[in-house]
Amino acid sequence: MTTHAAGDFGDFSLTIAVSSPPWYQNCYIVRHKPSGEIVIVDPGGDAAQIIDAVTAQAGTPVAIWLTHGHPDHLGAARAVEQALKVPTIAHTKEKPVIERASDLNKAFTGQGQDGPTNLHLFDDEPDFSLGGVAIKTIFTPGHTPGGVCFDFGDFVITGDTLFRQGVGRTDLPGGSEATLWESIGRLLGKVKDDARLYSGHGPDWGADEARRWWKMMA
């Protein structure tokens, strides 16, 4: 695993922990600087390193947020839950995906996987609070039935809905290309023009660049 600071966005700091092969998945550690509250988004693997990275920030972990329930995005959730005493939060339509994550991981890697045990589910598109700041949830099904993105204003964590010049696969159970296309258009219509988009794999890019690319692709 490699960990690096992506920078500060107003009252938030963003750290990226990239998991080991085969997934190279981006786990995001977001800290609200005034309060010290921390949320971990998509802890895909390398639990010990994620826990160390959170602990090093000397804040207060409050939750794990999942953009979706594939095994490369929640592989470390149980260990992080237990070490940091936090719940895992996901969309209610993602529950079947989370329940099948171990089987899917076994299909890809030959090994099962422990899932979260302190799972809290939500409906629709609630705002969550980090340090008293409202963080928007944008429902973006298509890659999975309950996929979401988290909009912090100056940056957005898009999971596997949208990559830099790429989109999430739709050939796994619960995927739908038509639904994903609709979700991406809706997502890009909601975020700020100057927001940075951080995906589940690979580099970030700007919302304005993403809109220009999507206009050519859609």
C-alpha positions as protocol buffer text, in pm:
chain_id: "A"
residue {
  index: 1
  type: MET
  ca { x: 0 y: 0 z: 0 }
}
residue {
  index: 2
  type: THR
  ca { x: 109 y: 354 z: -71 }
}
residue {
  index: 3
  type: THR
  ca { x: -32 y: 656 z: 114 }
}
residue {
  index: 4
  type: HIS
  ca { x: -9 y: 1021 z: 16 }
}
residue {
  index: 5
  type: ALA
  ca { x: -173 y: 1351 z: 100 }
}
residue {
  index: 6
  type: ALA
  ca { x: -392 y: 1481 z: -182 }
}
residue {
  index: 7
  type: GLY
  ca { x: -412 y: 1824 z: -20 }
}
residue {
  index: 8
  type: ASP
  ca { x: -645 y: 2055 z: 165 }
}
residue {
  index: 9
  type: PHE
  ca { x: -988 y: 2165 z: 46 }
}
residue {
  index: 10
  type: GLY
  ca { x: -1106 y: 2442 z: 276 }
}
residue {
  index: 11
  type: ASP
  ca { x: -1172 y: 2282 z: 615 }
}
residue {
  index: 12
  type: PHE
  ca { x: -1105 y: 1931 z: 484 }
}
residue {
  index: 13
  type: SER
  ca { x: -783 y: 1741 z: 426 }
}
residue {
  index: 14
  type: LEU
  ca { x: -777 y: 1444 z: 190 }
}
residue {
  index: 15
  type: THR
  ca { x: -540 y: 1148 z: 212 }
}
residue {
  index: 16
  type: ILE
  ca { x: -533 y: 864 z: -41 }
}
residue {
  index: 17
  type: ALA
  ca { x: -427 y: 511 z: 52 }
}
residue {
  index: 18
  type: VAL
  ca { x: -381 y: 293 z: -258 }
}
residue {
  index: 19
  type: SER
  ca { x: -419 y: -77 z: -186 }
}
residue {
  index: 20
  type: SER
  ca { x: -175 y: -348 z: -288 }
}
residue {
  index: 21
  type: PRO
  ca { x: -217 y: -559 z: -604 }
}
residue {
  index: 22
  type: PRO
  ca { x: -431 y: -684 z: -762 }
}
residue {
  index: 23
  type: TRP
  ca { x: -679 y: -402 z: -701 }
}
residue {
  index: 24
  type: TYR
  ca { x: -479 y: -78 z: -664 }
}
residue {
  index: 25
  type: GLN
  ca { x: -793 y: 69 z: -511 }
}
residue {
  index: 26
  type: ASN
  ca { x: -814 y: 421 z: -370 }
}
residue {
  index: 27
  type: CYS
  ca { x: -922 y: 442 z: -7 }
}
residue {
  index: 28
  type: TYR
  ca { x: -988 y: 800 z: 103 }
}
residue {
  index: 29
  type: ILE
  ca { x: -932 y: 939 z: 451 }
}
residue {
  index: 30
  type: VAL
  ca { x: -1113 y: 1271 z: 491 }
}
residue {
  index: 31
  type: ARG
  ca { x: -1044 y: 1485 z: 799 }
}
residue {
  index: 32
  type: HIS
  ca { x: -1245 y: 1790 z: 904 }
}
residue {
  index: 33
  type: LYS
  ca { x: -959 y: 2002 z: 1034 }
}
residue {
  index: 34
  type: PRO
  ca { x: -1144 y: 2225 z: 1284 }
}
residue {
  index: 35
  type: SER
  ca { x: -1313 y: 1934 z: 1465 }
}
residue {
  index: 36
  type: GLY
  ca { x: -1070 y: 1653 z: 1391 }
}
residue {
  index: 37
  type: GLU
  ca { x: -1351 y: 1422 z: 1278 }
}
residue {
  index: 38
  type: ILE
  ca { x: -1242 y: 1162 z: 1021 }
}
residue {
  index: 39
  type: VAL
  ca { x: -1431 y: 944 z: 777 }
}
residue {
  index: 40
  type: ILE
  ca { x: -1278 y: 653 z: 585 }
}
residue {
  index: 41
  type: VAL
  ca { x: -1425 y: 600 z: 240 }
}
residue {
  index: 42
  type: ASP
  ca { x: -1392 y: 256 z: 78 }
}
residue {
  index: 43
  type: PRO
  ca { x: -1127 y: 74 z: 284 }
}
residue {
  index: 44
  type: GLY
  ca { x: -1047 y: -185 z: 20 }
}
residue {
  index: 45
  type: GLY
  ca { x: -751 y: -364 z: 173 }
}
residue {
  index: 46
  type: ASP
  ca { x: -431 y: -336 z: 378 }
}
residue {
  index: 47
  type: ALA
  ca { x: -622 y: -272 z: 699 }
}
residue {
  index: 48
  type: ALA
  ca { x: -318 y: -219 z: 920 }
}
residue {
  index: 49
  type: GLN
  ca { x: -184 y: 56 z: 697 }
}
residue {
  index: 50
  type: ILE
  ca { x: -522 y: 229 z: 678 }
}
residue {
  index: 51
  type: ILE
  ca { x: -555 y: 218 z: 1055 }
}
residue {
  index: 52
  type: ASP
  ca { x: -201 y: 358 z: 1094 }
}
residue {
  index: 53
  type: ALA
  ca { x: -277 y: 637 z: 847 }
}
residue {
  index: 54
  type: VAL
  ca { x: -594 y: 733 z: 1035 }
}
residue {
  index: 55
  type: THR
  ca { x: -423 y: 714 z: 1374 }
}
residue {
  index: 56
  type: ALA
  ca { x: -137 y: 933 z: 1252 }
}
residue {
  index: 57
  type: GLN
  ca { x: -383 y: 1216 z: 1189 }
}
residue {
  index: 58
  type: ALA
  ca { x: -467 y: 1234 z: 1562 }
}
residue {
  index: 59
  type: GLY
  ca { x: -835 y: 1290 z: 1497 }
}
residue {
  index: 60
  type: THR
  ca { x: -1164 y: 1120 z: 1583 }
}
residue {
  index: 61
  type: PRO
  ca { x: -1279 y: 852 z: 1337 }
}
residue {
  index: 62
  type: VAL
  ca { x: -1657 y: 855 z: 1308 }
}
residue {
  index: 63
  type: ALA
  ca { x: -1751 y: 615 z: 1026 }
}
residue {
  index: 64
  type: ILE
  ca { x: -1664 y: 414 z: 718 }
}
residue {
  index: 65
  type: TRP
  ca { x: -1859 y: 523 z: 411 }
}
residue {
  index: 66
  type: LEU
  ca { x: -1894 y: 287 z: 116 }
}
residue {
  index: 67
  type: THR
  ca { x: -1951 y: 408 z: -239 }
}
residue {
  index: 68
  type: HIS
  ca { x: -2045 y: 47 z: -316 }
}
residue {
  index: 69
  type: GLY
  ca { x: -1999 y: -305 z: -188 }
}
residue {
  index: 70
  type: HIS
  ca { x: -1753 y: -479 z: -419 }
}
residue {
  index: 71
  type: PRO
  ca { x: -1473 y: -669 z: -241 }
}
residue {
  index: 72
  type: ASP
  ca { x: -1197 y: -434 z: -356 }
}
residue {
  index: 73
  type: HIS
  ca { x: -1374 y: -148 z: -176 }
}
residue {
  index: 74
  type: LEU
  ca { x: -1460 y: -310 z: 158 }
}
residue {
  index: 75
  type: GLY
  ca { x: -1192 y: -573 z: 216 }
}
residue {
  index: 76
  type: ALA
  ca { x: -1054 y: -391 z: 521 }
}
residue {
  index: 77
  type: ALA
  ca { x: -1390 y: -272 z: 657 }
}
residue {
  index: 78
  type: ARG
  ca { x: -1428 y: -529 z: 934 }
}
residue {
  index: 79
  type: ALA
  ca { x: -1077 y: -477 z: 1071 }
}
residue {
  index: 80
  type: VAL
  ca { x: -1109 y: -98 z: 1050 }
}
residue {
  index: 81
  type: GLU
  ca { x: -1451 y: -112 z: 1221 }
}
residue {
  index: 82
  type: GLN
  ca { x: -1312 y: -312 z: 1509 }
}
residue {
  index: 83
  type: ALA
  ca { x: -990 y: -116 z: 1552 }
}
residue {
  index: 84
  type: LEU
  ca { x: -1144 y: 230 z: 1531 }
}
residue {
  index: 85
  type: LYS
  ca { x: -1487 y: 150 z: 1682 }
}
residue {
  index: 86
  type: VAL
  ca { x: -1684 y: 290 z: 1389 }
}
residue {
  index: 87
  type: PRO
  ca { x: -1983 y: 173 z: 1182 }
}
residue {
  index: 88
  type: THR
  ca { x: -1986 y: 103 z: 811 }
}
residue {
  index: 89
  type: ILE
  ca { x: -2243 y: 306 z: 617 }
}
residue {
  index: 90
  type: ALA
  ca { x: -2388 y: 201 z: 278 }
}
residue {
  index: 91
  type: HIS
  ca { x: -2700 y: 244 z: 66 }
}
residue {
  index: 92
  type: THR
  ca { x: -2975 y: -6 z: 142 }
}
residue {
  index: 93
  type: LYS
  ca { x: -2981 y: -126 z: -221 }
}
residue {
  index: 94
  type: GLU
  ca { x: -2616 y: -226 z: -181 }
}
residue {
  index: 95
  type: LYS
  ca { x: -2688 y: -484 z: 90 }
}
residue {
  index: 96
  type: PRO
  ca { x: -2708 y: -783 z: -151 }
}
residue {
  index: 97
  type: VAL
  ca { x: -2378 y: -680 z: -310 }
}
residue {
  index: 98
  type: ILE
  ca { x: -2210 y: -656 z: 29 }
}
residue {
  index: 99
  type: GLU
  ca { x: -2348 y: -995 z: 127 }
}
residue {
  index: 100
  type: ARG
  ca { x: -2202 y: -1151 z: -191 }
}
residue {
  index: 101
  type: ALA
  ca { x: -1868 y: -971 z: -171 }
}
residue {
  index: 102
  type: SER
  ca { x: -1683 y: -1268 z: -24 }
}
residue {
  index: 103
  type: ASP
  ca { x: -1802 y: -1500 z: -302 }
}
residue {
  index: 104
  type: LEU
  ca { x: -1705 y: -1244 z: -565 }
}
residue {
  index: 105
  type: ASN
  ca { x: -1364 y: -1200 z: -409 }
}
residue {
  index: 106
  type: LYS
  ca { x: -1318 y: -1576 z: -414 }
}
residue {
  index: 107
  type: ALA
  ca { x: -1410 y: -1585 z: -782 }
}
residue {
  index: 108
  type: PHE
  ca { x: -1140 y: -1329 z: -860 }
}
residue {
  index: 109
  type: THR
  ca { x: -866 y: -1423 z: -613 }
}
residue {
  index: 110
  type: GLY
  ca { x: -950 y: -1772 z: -485 }
}
residue {
  index: 111
  type: GLN
  ca { x: -996 y: -1641 z: -131 }
}
residue {
  index: 112
  type: GLY
  ca { x: -1301 y: -1550 z: 72 }
}
residue {
  index: 113
  type: GLN
  ca { x: -1331 y: -1221 z: 257 }
}
residue {
  index: 114
  type: ASP
  ca { x: -1464 y: -1096 z: 588 }
}
residue {
  index: 115
  type: GLY
  ca { x: -1734 y: -832 z: 546 }
}
residue {
  index: 116
  type: PRO
  ca { x: -1841 y: -553 z: 779 }
}
residue {
  index: 117
  type: THR
  ca { x: -2027 y: -654 z: 1094 }
}
residue {
  index: 118
  type: ASN
  ca { x: -2148 y: -309 z: 1204 }
}
residue {
  index: 119
  type: LEU
  ca { x: -2336 y: -221 z: 887 }
}
residue {
  index: 120
  type: HIS
  ca { x: -2580 y: 71 z: 885 }
}
residue {
  index: 121
  type: LEU
  ca { x: -2795 y: 123 z: 575 }
}
residue {
  index: 122
  type: PHE
  ca { x: -2955 y: 440 z: 440 }
}
residue {
  index: 123
  type: ASP
  ca { x: -3217 y: 519 z: 175 }
}
residue {
  index: 124
  type: ASP
  ca { x: -3234 y: 787 z: -93 }
}
residue {
  index: 125
  type: GLU
  ca { x: -2975 y: 1067 z: -82 }
}
residue {
  index: 126
  type: PRO
  ca { x: -2924 y: 1186 z: 276 }
}
residue {
  index: 127
  type: ASP
  ca { x: -2677 y: 1450 z: 382 }
}
residue {
  index: 128
  type: PHE
  ca { x: -2415 y: 1319 z: 624 }
}
residue {
  index: 129
  type: SER
  ca { x: -2231 y: 1534 z: 874 }
}
residue {
  index: 130
  type: LEU
  ca { x: -1855 y: 1557 z: 914 }
}
residue {
  index: 131
  type: GLY
  ca { x: -1753 y: 1814 z: 1170 }
}
residue {
  index: 132
  type: GLY
  ca { x: -2096 y: 1970 z: 1144 }
}
residue {
  index: 133
  type: VAL
  ca { x: -2062 y: 2021 z: 766 }
}
residue {
  index: 134
  type: ALA
  ca { x: -2329 y: 1862 z: 545 }
}
residue {
  index: 135
  type: ILE
  ca { x: -2183 y: 1618 z: 293 }
}
residue {
  index: 136
  type: LYS
  ca { x: -2415 y: 1537 z: 4 }
}
residue {
  index: 137
  type: THR
  ca { x: -2486 y: 1184 z: -110 }
}
residue {
  index: 138
  type: ILE
  ca { x: -2555 y: 1140 z: -481 }
}
residue {
  index: 139
  type: PHE
  ca { x: -2726 y: 812 z: -573 }
}
residue {
  index: 140
  type: THR
  ca { x: -2548 y: 671 z: -879 }
}
residue {
  index: 141
  type: PRO
  ca { x: -2662 y: 313 z: -950 }
}
residue {
  index: 142
  type: GLY
  ca { x: -2539 y: 126 z: -1254 }
}
residue {
  index: 143
  type: HIS
  ca { x: -2201 y: -15 z: -1159 }
}
residue {
  index: 144
  type: THR
  ca { x: -2395 y: -167 z: -868 }
}
residue {
  index: 145
  type: PRO
  ca { x: -2760 y: -123 z: -762 }
}
residue {
  index: 146
  type: GLY
  ca { x: -2679 y: 95 z: -460 }
}
residue {
  index: 147
  type: GLY
  ca { x: -2375 y: 288 z: -574 }
}
residue {
  index: 148
  type: VAL
  ca { x: -2332 y: 642 z: -442 }
}
residue {
  index: 149
  type: CYS
  ca { x: -2090 y: 933 z: -466 }
}
residue {
  index: 150
  type: PHE
  ca { x: -1998 y: 1166 z: -179 }
}
residue {
  index: 151
  type: ASP
  ca { x: -1994 y: 1537 z: -259 }
}
residue {
  index: 152
  type: PHE
  ca { x: -1777 y: 1746 z: -26 }
}
residue {
  index: 153
  type: GLY
  ca { x: -1822 y: 2056 z: -241 }
}
residue {
  index: 154
  type: ASP
  ca { x: -1467 y: 2122 z: -357 }
}
residue {
  index: 155
  type: PHE
  ca { x: -1411 y: 1752 z: -421 }
}
residue {
  index: 156
  type: VAL
  ca { x: -1629 y: 1449 z: -492 }
}
residue {
  index: 157
  type: ILE
  ca { x: -1551 y: 1082 z: -427 }
}
residue {
  index: 158
  type: THR
  ca { x: -1704 y: 895 z: -720 }
}
residue {
  index: 159
  type: GLY
  ca { x: -1616 y: 533 z: -642 }
}
residue {
  index: 160
  type: ASP
  ca { x: -1637 y: 316 z: -954 }
}
residue {
  index: 161
  type: THR
  ca { x: -1915 y: 520 z: -1112 }
}
residue {
  index: 162
  type: LEU
  ca { x: -1676 y: 746 z: -1302 }
}
residue {
  index: 163
  type: PHE
  ca { x: -1300 y: 729 z: -1356 }
}
residue {
  index: 164
  type: ARG
  ca { x: -1073 y: 971 z: -1534 }
}
residue {
  index: 165
  type: GLN
  ca { x: -1188 y: 918 z: -1894 }
}
residue {
  index: 166
  type: GLY
  ca { x: -1353 y: 591 z: -1802 }
}
residue {
  index: 167
  type: VAL
  ca { x: -1661 y: 440 z: -1641 }
}
residue {
  index: 168
  type: GLY
  ca { x: -1733 y: 148 z: -1412 }
}
residue {
  index: 169
  type: ARG
  ca { x: -1795 y: -197 z: -1550 }
}
residue {
  index: 170
  type: THR
  ca { x: -2154 y: -318 z: -1565 }
}
residue {
  index: 171
  type: ASP
  ca { x: -2110 y: -691 z: -1632 }
}
residue {
  index: 172
  type: LEU
  ca { x: -2111 y: -800 z: -1268 }
}
residue {
  index: 173
  type: PRO
  ca { x: -2436 y: -896 z: -1087 }
}
residue {
  index: 174
  type: GLY
  ca { x: -2664 y: -596 z: -1046 }
}
residue {
  index: 175
  type: GLY
  ca { x: -2487 y: -385 z: -1306 }
}
residue {
  index: 176
  type: SER
  ca { x: -2672 y: -191 z: -1577 }
}
residue {
  index: 177
  type: GLU
  ca { x: -2507 y: 10 z: -1852 }
}
residue {
  index: 178
  type: ALA
  ca { x: -2817 y: 218 z: -1924 }
}
residue {
  index: 179
  type: THR
  ca { x: -2859 y: 301 z: -1555 }
}
residue {
  index: 180
  type: LEU
  ca { x: -2491 y: 390 z: -1517 }
}
residue {
  index: 181
  type: TRP
  ca { x: -2505 y: 625 z: -1817 }
}
residue {
  index: 182
  type: GLU
  ca { x: -2804 y: 802 z: -1663 }
}
residue {
  index: 183
  type: SER
  ca { x: -2628 y: 824 z: -1325 }
}
residue {
  index: 184
  type: ILE
  ca { x: -2313 y: 977 z: -1471 }
}
residue {
  index: 185
  type: GLY
  ca { x: -2511 y: 1246 z: -1650 }
}
residue {
  index: 186
  type: ARG
  ca { x: -2698 y: 1323 z: -1330 }
}
residue {
  index: 187
  type: LEU
  ca { x: -2377 y: 1329 z: -1124 }
}
residue {
  index: 188
  type: LEU
  ca { x: -2203 y: 1570 z: -1357 }
}
residue {
  index: 189
  type: GLY
  ca { x: -2509 y: 1793 z: -1351 }
}
residue {
  index: 190
  type: LYS
  ca { x: -2490 y: 1825 z: -972 }
}
residue {
  index: 191
  type: VAL
  ca { x: -2126 y: 1887 z: -886 }
}
residue {
  index: 192
  type: LYS
  ca { x: -1947 y: 2223 z: -882 }
}
residue {
  index: 193
  type: ASP
  ca { x: -1771 y: 2332 z: -1202 }
}
residue {
  index: 194
  type: ASP
  ca { x: -1434 y: 2350 z: -1025 }
}
residue {
  index: 195
  type: ALA
  ca { x: -1471 y: 2035 z: -812 }
}
residue {
  index: 196
  type: ARG
  ca { x: -1205 y: 1765 z: -826 }
}
residue {
  index: 197
  type: LEU
  ca { x: -1335 y: 1413 z: -888 }
}
residue {
  index: 198
  type: TYR
  ca { x: -1161 y: 1129 z: -705 }
}
residue {
  index: 199
  type: SER
  ca { x: -1245 y: 778 z: -822 }
}
residue {
  index: 200
  type: GLY
  ca { x: -1203 y: 427 z: -688 }
}
residue {
  index: 201
  type: HIS
  ca { x: -902 y: 357 z: -909 }
}
residue {
  index: 202
  type: GLY
  ca { x: -655 y: 581 z: -1087 }
}
residue {
  index: 203
  type: PRO
  ca { x: -600 y: 958 z: -1088 }
}
residue {
  index: 204
  type: ASP
  ca { x: -834 y: 1246 z: -1017 }
}
residue {
  index: 205
  type: TRP
  ca { x: -959 y: 1504 z: -1265 }
}
residue {
  index: 206
  type: GLY
  ca { x: -1173 y: 1816 z: -1277 }
}
residue {
  index: 207
  type: ALA
  ca { x: -1551 y: 1823 z: -1314 }
}
residue {
  index: 208
  type: ASP
  ca { x: -1522 y: 2063 z: -1607 }
}
residue {
  index: 209
  type: GLU
  ca { x: -1290 y: 1824 z: -1791 }
}
residue {
  index: 210
  type: ALA
  ca { x: -1520 y: 1534 z: -1707 }
}
residue {
  index: 211
  type: ARG
  ca { x: -1821 y: 1715 z: -1852 }
}
residue {
  index: 212
  type: ARG
  ca { x: -1638 y: 1788 z: -2178 }
}
residue {
  index: 213
  type: TRP
  ca { x: -1531 y: 1425 z: -2206 }
}
residue {
  index: 214
  type: TRP
  ca { x: -1876 y: 1293 z: -2123 }
}
residue {
  index: 215
  type: LYS
  ca { x: -2036 y: 1518 z: -2382 }
}
residue {
  index: 216
  type: MET
  ca { x: -1820 y: 1347 z: -2645 }
}
residue {
  index: 217
  type: MET
  ca { x: -1891 y: 998 z: -2509 }
}
residue {
  index: 218
  type: ALA
  ca { x: -2262 y: 1005 z: -2429 }
}
